[in-house]
Amino acid sequence: SCLSVRETVTFGSFVVFSTFLIYTRIESPISRESFGNNSFKGILNGSKCVIYGFNINKTSAGSALFCALGDGGEISNITVDGTVTGRQYTGSIVGRNLGTLKNIINYSTVTNDAANGVGGICGGGTGTILGCINYGTIHSNATVNSSKKALGKVGGIIGASESGSTIEGSVNYGSVSGYSMVGGITGENAAGVSITNCANVGEITTSKERVGGIIGNNFGTISYCVNNGKVTTTATSGSVYIGGIAATGNATSTIRDCINNGEVSGKGLYYGGILGCTASTANVTIEKCTNNGIINTTGNGAGGILGGNLSSTTSILIKDCTN
């Protein structure tokens, strides 16, 4: 390997000046395998260098070039191209992000085999993601846990955008697939989280449920986002929930000023050009959105804007939308 960052260094700044292509045989994360005080908290500016050839396969949480990026840490201006396999919090550059990821481009294939959280840039976290692009194939083999609860949270950019996180100006071109909660940008968007000015071009697929062009499971706000990719399922029956922008609207969630141009298709229930369905006791707003995509399903519950509603106690406002 010609890339060297000591595990004992967690603070400080690093700038790559002279090397444009960096080949490395890294097989485990650079930062220590910890989400606490030992996570990387420095500033790494890659100066548009390319790190390629790495193959990371980790059976515990935090599989990526950096296991975790701590609060105040920042990684920017790097392109990565390798292979990453893991479990919870699996990503190309960072497993769990509590800092800032900026102008990262990923060509890596990223896969997890169990638990939630796999993404093209990072697996999950509460940090900020700005201007990142994914071209890699993102896939989760996880299905259900020991309690039979569905697993997934698979995203082209981030698997699980947790409370406090921000995702802006990011684009997914890669194919994204998994069992549940699958999205072109994020698999699940927590309450209070904003996804803004993002776009998806890749095909997004679920083998079970909850797949959206931008977000699978939405609890937050989606604004000024565009989906151009096909959104589909390999499931043959049941409540699938598919949306051109988001699969499900939960809690107090909003979709505003978004456009879907992608085909939404498959079998099963609840297919919407903007939102697949609303969850029980949710308070959902869909405003100034446009669907130009084809909605194609053999099941019940299909609409140009909204596919269906799971409960009479749900509050839904659809305003100034076009199909």
Secondary structure as UniProt FT lines:
FT   TURN            7..8
FT   STRAND          13..15
FT   STRAND          21..23
FT   TURN            37..38
FT   STRAND          43..57
FT   STRAND          66..69
FT   TURN            71..72
FT   STRAND          74..86
FT   STRAND          94..97
FT   STRAND          100..106
FT   STRAND          109..112
FT   STRAND          118..119
FT   STRAND          122..125
FT   STRAND          128..130
FT   STRAND          133..134
FT   STRAND          138..140
FT   TURN            146..147
FT   STRAND          152..155
FT   STRAND          158..161
FT   TURN            163..164
FT   STRAND          166..168
FT   STRAND          171..172
FT   STRAND          176..183
FT   STRAND          186..189
FT   TURN            191..192
FT   STRAND          194..196
FT   STRAND          199..200
FT   STRAND          204..212
FT   STRAND          215..218
FT   STRAND          221..223
FT   STRAND          226..227
FT   STRAND          231..233
FT   STRAND          239..243
FT   STRAND          246..249
FT   STRAND          252..256
FT   STRAND          259..260
FT   STRAND          264..266
FT   STRAND          269..272
FT   STRAND          275..278
FT   TURN            280..281
FT   STRAND          283..287
FT   STRAND          290..291
FT   STRAND          295..297
FT   STRAND          302..303
FT   STRAND          306..309
FT   TURN            312..313
FT   STRAND          315..319
//
